[in-house]
Amino acid sequence: DVLGREIATLVDEINDPGIYNSQLSILNSQLSTGIYFYQLKAGNFIETKKMVVVK
């Protein structure tokens, strides 16, 4: 969340090189409406993006 707390982990596994997809359903989750940040880590690559949840 915007305070830096980890809310959920979508994927925590090591994969071979390739293209992968992961989906987050907010319909049955406890995520409130708000701004969240998600982070992708792959080897030395790390990217953080913003996500807006509106219920």
Secondary structure, DSSP 8 states (H G I E B T S, - for coil): -TTS-----S------SS--------SSS---SEEEEEEEEETTEEEEEEEEE--
